């Protein structure tokens, strides 16, 4: 005999799994097309994303100024001026330092090149001067052959520079208005969700708190990394140690490739200025410090701020790097943390309001009120008297007694 419904042919567990698979497929399709839209609008999406990170970093200062009694517009302007002062001040100091030390670096590189050339001739390789000259000529011919490609790259770099400048202007505008009117923008955004606004509001606030903590933790890790490497370079007497420290600090925000690029530049400068021995020493210190950052500082500082286990941080970084490369590794931790904090708030129902108070029916958890004479029940005749005060006079009612002043 056939079952009444075809669904009875499928076990309940398999039916639930199929339903979940359909939901996951739909979610995956939506995420895929959303990613395509973001990639198409990268010129706008990237500055907005960076503006959100900068707002999360700068908002504590704006909030303190507001609590001190300052108007939002003035607090925002002061915050932006402080940030720009720090940025341009650091750039000016690094540029001045680089201008002073660059000639010394050129002289040291020339001296190192002569030492390497002598080692190649008198060392175990026993190369001839003609061979070294031939290698130099081959490199020069290769550069001349790629002159067209280099020229086109420079021209494209100029176009990229214009786009970067426009993105910076957009970034500053977005950051300014998020610092000034972020609460009003969020309130306007919540109006689109109707009855779900309380849940979205709780989820958004949890996500914002998580993002702020992540940005602060990442800046702390990058600052420690840049400070340590700057001290190492300064201790070795390497020219341009301050610009290299700033470069390492900025590169720490880009996982893997960022520190690889900054470490390569710093190692080459150390090689040209101080020779191969100190360059190898610096490279070893850089590798050890990078491993400590990845496995100790990053999980402990950022993981502790986000309440993530260090293993979760490492796994999220690995998965993001595998799925989307450098960009995936860069945004994997904040995206995972924001989703992890926001989803529970979306799922939880808002707390129920207390039942309305009706006179004559006490609320739950409150002791019953005694009846009021003359309103709830009539005053008893011949019973115990009640006393009330009128205009500073004590008057006794009930029980047949007279008024008492």
ROFIDO-356850 format. One line per field, with one value per residue (C-alpha): residue number from 1; residue in three letters; x, y, z. Coordinates in steps of 0.2 Angstrom, whole numbers, plus 5000, padded with zeros to 4 digits. Layout:
REM ROFIDO-356850
num	[NUM, ...]
residuo	[ala, ...]
px	[X, ...]
py	[Y, ...]
pz	[Z, ...]
//
This chain:
REM ROFIDO-356850
num	[1, 2, 3, 4, 5, 6, 7, 8, 9, 10, 11, 12, 13, 14, 15, 16, 17, 18, 19, 20, 21, 22, 23, 24, 25, 26, 27, 28, 29, 30, 31, 32, 33, 34, 35, 36, 37, 38, 39, 40, 41, 42, 43, 44, 45, 46, 47, 48, 49, 50, 51, 52, 53, 54, 55, 56, 57, 58, 59, 60, 61, 62, 63, 64, 65, 66, 67, 68, 69, 70, 71, 72, 73, 74, 75, 76, 77, 78, 79, 80, 81, 82, 83, 84, 85, 86, 87, 88, 89, 90, 91, 92, 93, 94, 95, 96, 97, 98, 99, 100, 101, 102, 103, 104, 105, 106, 107, 108, 109, 110, 111, 112, 113, 114, 115, 116, 117, 118, 119, 120, 121, 122, 123, 124, 125, 126, 127, 128, 129, 130, 131, 132, 133, 134, 135, 136, 137, 138, 139, 140, 141, 142, 143, 144, 145, 146, 147, 148, 149, 150, 151, 152, 153, 154, 155, 156, 157, 158, 159, 160, 161, 162, 163, 164, 165, 166, 167, 168, 169, 170, 171, 172, 173, 174, 175, 176, 177, 178, 179, 180, 181, 182, 183, 184, 185, 186, 187, 188, 189, 190, 191, 192, 193, 194, 195, 196, 197, 198, 199, 200, 201, 202, 203, 204, 205, 206, 207, 208, 209, 210, 211, 212, 213, 214, 215, 216, 217, 218, 219, 220, 221, 222, 223, 224, 225, 226, 227, 228, 229, 230, 231, 232, 233, 234, 235, 236, 237, 238, 239, 240, 241, 242, 243, 244, 245, 246, 247, 248, 249, 250, 251, 252, 253, 254, 255, 256, 257, 258, 259, 260, 261, 262, 263, 264, 265, 266, 267, 268, 269, 270, 271, 272, 273, 274, 275, 276, 277, 278, 279, 280, 281, 282, 283, 284, 285, 286, 287, 288, 289, 290, 291, 292, 293, 294, 295, 296, 297, 298, 299, 300, 301, 302, 303, 304, 305, 306, 307, 308, 309, 310, 311, 312, 313, 314, 315, 316, 317, 318, 319, 320, 321, 322, 323, 324, 325, 326, 327, 328, 329, 330, 331, 332, 333, 334, 335, 336, 337, 338, 339, 340, 341, 342, 343, 344, 345, 346, 347, 348, 349, 350, 351, 352, 353, 354, 355, 356, 357, 358, 359, 360, 361, 362, 363, 364, 365, 366, 367, 368, 369, 370, 371, 372, 373, 374, 375, 376, 377, 378, 379, 380, 381, 382, 383, 384, 385, 386, 387, 388, 389, 390, 391, 392, 393, 394, 395, 396, 397, 398, 399, 400, 401, 402, 403, 404, 405]
residuo	[unk, unk, unk, unk, unk, unk, unk, unk, unk, unk, unk, unk, unk, unk, unk, unk, unk, unk, unk, unk, unk, unk, unk, unk, unk, unk, unk, unk, unk, unk, unk, unk, unk, unk, unk, unk, unk, unk, unk, unk, unk, unk, unk, unk, unk, unk, unk, unk, unk, unk, unk, unk, unk, unk, unk, unk, unk, unk, unk, unk, unk, unk, unk, unk, unk, unk, unk, unk, unk, unk, unk, unk, unk, unk, unk, unk, unk, unk, unk, unk, unk, unk, unk, unk, unk, unk, unk, unk, unk, unk, unk, unk, unk, unk, unk, unk, unk, unk, unk, unk, unk, unk, unk, unk, unk, unk, unk, unk, unk, unk, unk, unk, unk, unk, unk, unk, unk, unk, unk, unk, unk, unk, unk, unk, unk, unk, unk, unk, unk, unk, unk, unk, unk, unk, unk, unk, unk, unk, unk, unk, unk, unk, unk, unk, unk, unk, unk, unk, unk, unk, unk, unk, unk, unk, unk, unk, unk, unk, unk, unk, unk, unk, unk, unk, unk, unk, unk, unk, unk, unk, unk, unk, unk, unk, unk, unk, unk, unk, unk, unk, unk, unk, unk, unk, unk, unk, unk, unk, unk, unk, unk, unk, unk, unk, unk, unk, unk, unk, unk, unk, unk, unk, unk, unk, unk, unk, unk, unk, unk, unk, unk, unk, unk, unk, unk, unk, unk, unk, unk, unk, unk, unk, unk, unk, unk, unk, unk, unk, unk, unk, unk, unk, unk, unk, unk, unk, unk, unk, unk, unk, unk, unk, unk, unk, unk, unk, unk, unk, unk, unk, unk, unk, unk, unk, unk, unk, unk, unk, unk, unk, unk, unk, unk, unk, unk, unk, unk, unk, unk, unk, unk, unk, unk, unk, unk, unk, unk, unk, unk, unk, unk, unk, unk, unk, unk, unk, unk, unk, unk, unk, unk, unk, unk, unk, unk, unk, unk, unk, unk, unk, unk, unk, unk, unk, unk, unk, unk, unk, unk, unk, unk, unk, unk, unk, unk, unk, unk, unk, unk, unk, unk, unk, unk, unk, unk, unk, unk, unk, unk, unk, unk, unk, unk, unk, unk, unk, unk, unk, unk, unk, unk, unk, unk, unk, unk, unk, unk, unk, unk, unk, unk, unk, unk, unk, unk, unk, unk, unk, unk, unk, unk, unk, unk, unk, unk, unk, unk, unk, unk, unk, unk, unk, unk, unk, unk, unk, unk, unk, unk, unk, unk, unk, unk, unk, unk, unk, unk, unk, unk, unk, unk, unk, unk, unk, unk, unk, unk, unk, unk, unk, unk, unk, unk, unk, unk]
px	[5000, 5007, 5009, 4996, 5009, 5025, 5035, 5033, 5045, 5059, 5066, 5063, 5082, 5085, 5070, 5078, 5095, 5087, 5078, 5094, 5104, 5091, 5093, 5112, 5111, 5100, 5111, 5126, 5118, 5113, 5131, 5139, 5129, 5131, 5150, 5149, 5140, 5153, 5167, 5158, 5157, 5174, 5178, 5165, 5164, 5183, 5183, 5167, 5174, 5190, 5180, 5170, 5187, 5193, 5177, 5178, 5196, 5192, 5175, 5181, 5189, 5173, 5162, 5173, 5172, 5153, 5152, 5162, 5149, 5155, 5143, 5144, 5151, 5165, 5169, 5170, 5181, 5193, 5194, 5198, 5211, 5220, 5220, 5226, 5239, 5246, 5246, 5254, 5266, 5272, 5274, 5284, 5295, 5298, 5301, 5313, 5323, 5323, 5330, 5344, 5349, 5347, 5364, 5372, 5362, 5369, 5387, 5385, 5376, 5391, 5403, 5394, 5393, 5412, 5414, 5403, 5412, 5429, 5421, 5415, 5432, 5443, 5431, 5427, 5418, 5433, 5423, 5432, 5429, 5423, 5410, 5404, 5403, 5393, 5380, 5378, 5376, 5363, 5353, 5354, 5349, 5334, 5328, 5330, 5320, 5306, 5306, 5289, 5281, 5289, 5283, 5265, 5266, 5271, 5256, 5244, 5251, 5247, 5229, 5229, 5236, 5221, 5209, 5217, 5216, 5197, 5195, 5204, 5193, 5177, 5185, 5187, 5169, 5162, 5172, 5167, 5149, 5149, 5158, 5146, 5129, 5132, 5118, 5105, 5110, 5108, 5091, 5086, 5092, 5082, 5065, 5066, 5064, 5048, 5044, 5061, 5070, 5074, 5082, 5092, 5097, 5104, 5113, 5120, 5126, 5134, 5143, 5149, 5156, 5165, 5172, 5179, 5187, 5195, 5202, 5209, 5217, 5225, 5232, 5240, 5248, 5254, 5261, 5271, 5277, 5283, 5291, 5301, 5308, 5312, 5322, 5331, 5335, 5340, 5351, 5360, 5363, 5353, 5349, 5330, 5326, 5311, 5303, 5306, 5297, 5282, 5282, 5282, 5268, 5257, 5261, 5255, 5237, 5239, 5242, 5256, 5260, 5261, 5274, 5283, 5285, 5290, 5302, 5310, 5313, 5320, 5331, 5338, 5341, 5351, 5360, 5365, 5370, 5377, 5382, 5376, 5379, 5368, 5355, 5354, 5353, 5339, 5330, 5331, 5324, 5310, 5305, 5305, 5295, 5283, 5279, 5277, 5265, 5255, 5254, 5255, 5251, 5237, 5228, 5230, 5227, 5214, 5207, 5205, 5197, 5184, 5183, 5189, 5200, 5217, 5213, 5198, 5208, 5221, 5208, 5198, 5214, 5218, 5201, 5199, 5216, 5212, 5195, 5199, 5218, 5225, 5209, 5200, 5213, 5212, 5193, 5191, 5193, 5182, 5168, 5168, 5168, 5154, 5143, 5146, 5141, 5126, 5117, 5112, 5105, 5094, 5088, 5083, 5066, 5065, 5061, 5042, 5035, 5027, 5008, 4998, 4992, 4974, 4967, 4959, 4970, 4988, 5002, 5012, 5025, 5018, 5009, 4990, 4985, 4974, 4956, 4953, 4939, 4925, 4931, 4935, 4923, 4912, 4919, 4914, 4901, 4905, 4922, 4939, 4941, 4952, 4962, 4965, 4973, 4964, 4973, 4985, 4970, 4968, 4951, 4944, 4930, 4921, 4917, 4905, 4919, 4920, 4933, 4949, 4960]
py	[5000, 5017, 5030, 5045, 5058, 5056, 5065, 5050, 5041, 5053, 5051, 5066, 5069, 5069, 5081, 5093, 5091, 5095, 5110, 5117, 5113, 5123, 5138, 5137, 5137, 5152, 5161, 5157, 5164, 5180, 5182, 5179, 5192, 5204, 5201, 5205, 5221, 5226, 5222, 5232, 5247, 5245, 5263, 5268, 5253, 5253, 5271, 5268, 5252, 5262, 5276, 5264, 5258, 5275, 5280, 5266, 5271, 5290, 5289, 5287, 5304, 5312, 5304, 5311, 5328, 5327, 5321, 5336, 5347, 5351, 5352, 5338, 5348, 5355, 5338, 5331, 5345, 5343, 5325, 5326, 5340, 5329, 5314, 5324, 5333, 5316, 5309, 5324, 5327, 5309, 5311, 5327, 5319, 5304, 5314, 5325, 5311, 5302, 5318, 5319, 5301, 5297, 5303, 5293, 5278, 5280, 5281, 5266, 5256, 5261, 5255, 5239, 5236, 5238, 5225, 5213, 5215, 5212, 5196, 5189, 5191, 5186, 5174, 5156, 5160, 5167, 5177, 5188, 5207, 5204, 5191, 5204, 5217, 5206, 5202, 5221, 5224, 5210, 5218, 5235, 5227, 5219, 5235, 5244, 5230, 5233, 5251, 5252, 5241, 5252, 5268, 5261, 5256, 5273, 5281, 5268, 5273, 5291, 5286, 5276, 5291, 5301, 5288, 5286, 5305, 5305, 5290, 5299, 5314, 5303, 5294, 5310, 5316, 5299, 5299, 5317, 5314, 5297, 5305, 5319, 5312, 5293, 5291, 5300, 5290, 5274, 5280, 5284, 5267, 5258, 5265, 5253, 5238, 5242, 5230, 5222, 5238, 5233, 5217, 5226, 5240, 5228, 5218, 5234, 5240, 5224, 5223, 5241, 5237, 5222, 5232, 5245, 5233, 5224, 5241, 5246, 5229, 5228, 5246, 5240, 5225, 5235, 5248, 5235, 5227, 5244, 5249, 5233, 5233, 5252, 5249, 5235, 5245, 5260, 5249, 5242, 5260, 5257, 5273, 5278, 5267, 5279, 5278, 5259, 5258, 5267, 5256, 5241, 5248, 5251, 5235, 5225, 5229, 5218, 5200, 5190, 5201, 5217, 5212, 5202, 5218, 5229, 5216, 5214, 5233, 5234, 5219, 5226, 5243, 5234, 5224, 5239, 5249, 5237, 5221, 5203, 5198, 5212, 5209, 5191, 5195, 5208, 5195, 5182, 5194, 5199, 5181, 5177, 5193, 5190, 5172, 5179, 5192, 5179, 5166, 5177, 5195, 5194, 5180, 5187, 5206, 5205, 5188, 5194, 5210, 5200, 5186, 5174, 5159, 5160, 5145, 5153, 5168, 5157, 5146, 5162, 5170, 5153, 5151, 5169, 5168, 5152, 5158, 5176, 5178, 5194, 5203, 5188, 5187, 5205, 5206, 5188, 5191, 5207, 5199, 5183, 5193, 5205, 5190, 5181, 5195, 5201, 5185, 5181, 5198, 5196, 5179, 5184, 5192, 5208, 5207, 5207, 5223, 5222, 5219, 5236, 5240, 5240, 5247, 5234, 5220, 5221, 5217, 5201, 5200, 5215, 5213, 5217, 5234, 5237, 5243, 5261, 5266, 5275, 5269, 5250, 5245, 5256, 5260, 5248, 5254, 5252, 5245, 5251, 5270, 5276, 5292, 5305, 5322, 5337, 5354, 5349, 5342, 5324, 5318, 5301, 5292, 5277, 5268, 5282, 5293, 5311, 5321, 5324, 5339]
pz	[5000, 4995, 5008, 5009, 5005, 4994, 5008, 5019, 5007, 5013, 5030, 5041, 5044, 5025, 5022, 5034, 5026, 5009, 5016, 5023, 5007, 4997, 5010, 5009, 4990, 4990, 5002, 4992, 4976, 4985, 4992, 4975, 4966, 4981, 4979, 4960, 4964, 4977, 4964, 4951, 4963, 4970, 4967, 4979, 4990, 4995, 5001, 5011, 5019, 5024, 5030, 5041, 5048, 5051, 5059, 5071, 5075, 5078, 5085, 5103, 5102, 5095, 5108, 5122, 5115, 5114, 5132, 5137, 5131, 5113, 5099, 5086, 5072, 5082, 5089, 5072, 5065, 5080, 5077, 5059, 5062, 5075, 5063, 5048, 5059, 5065, 5047, 5039, 5053, 5052, 5033, 5035, 5048, 5037, 5022, 5031, 5038, 5021, 5013, 5025, 5025, 5007, 5001, 5014, 5009, 4991, 4996, 5007, 4993, 4981, 4994, 4997, 4978, 4976, 4991, 4982, 4966, 4974, 4983, 4967, 4959, 4974, 4983, 4980, 4964, 4955, 4942, 4930, 4928, 4910, 4916, 4929, 4916, 4905, 4918, 4921, 4902, 4901, 4915, 4906, 4889, 4898, 4905, 4888, 4880, 4893, 4891, 4882, 4896, 4909, 4901, 4899, 4918, 4923, 4913, 4920, 4937, 4934, 4930, 4946, 4956, 4950, 4955, 4972, 4975, 4971, 4982, 4996, 4994, 4995, 5010, 5020, 5016, 5021, 5037, 5042, 5040, 5049, 5064, 5064, 5059, 5062, 5074, 5063, 5048, 5057, 5064, 5046, 5040, 5053, 5047, 5032, 5043, 5051, 5065, 5064, 5068, 5086, 5081, 5067, 5079, 5092, 5078, 5071, 5087, 5092, 5074, 5077, 5094, 5087, 5072, 5083, 5094, 5079, 5072, 5089, 5091, 5073, 5075, 5092, 5083, 5068, 5080, 5090, 5074, 5067, 5083, 5085, 5068, 5069, 5084, 5076, 5060, 5071, 5082, 5066, 5060, 5044, 5035, 5032, 5047, 5051, 5034, 5034, 5051, 5045, 5029, 5040, 5051, 5036, 5028, 5044, 5039, 5023, 5028, 5020, 5005, 5014, 5026, 5012, 5002, 5017, 5023, 5006, 5005, 5022, 5019, 5003, 5011, 5025, 5012, 5002, 5018, 5030, 5020, 5019, 5037, 5045, 5031, 5035, 5054, 5051, 5040, 5053, 5066, 5054, 5052, 5070, 5075, 5061, 5067, 5085, 5078, 5069, 5082, 5098, 5096, 5083, 5092, 5110, 5106, 5093, 5098, 5116, 5110, 5100, 5112, 5099, 5103, 5095, 5085, 5078, 5072, 5064, 5055, 5049, 5042, 5033, 5026, 5020, 5011, 5002, 4996, 4991, 4992, 5001, 5001, 5009, 5022, 5026, 5029, 5035, 5053, 5054, 5043, 5054, 5070, 5064, 5058, 5074, 5085, 5074, 5070, 5088, 5090, 5074, 5080, 5098, 5101, 5109, 5128, 5131, 5139, 5156, 5156, 5157, 5175, 5178, 5194, 5206, 5198, 5205, 5193, 5195, 5208, 5217, 5234, 5233, 5238, 5253, 5248, 5249, 5260, 5251, 5234, 5233, 5248, 5259, 5276, 5290, 5302, 5320, 5315, 5319, 5315, 5301, 5303, 5289, 5288, 5281, 5281, 5295, 5306, 5311, 5308, 5314, 5304, 5307, 5324, 5328, 5336, 5335, 5325, 5334, 5331]
//
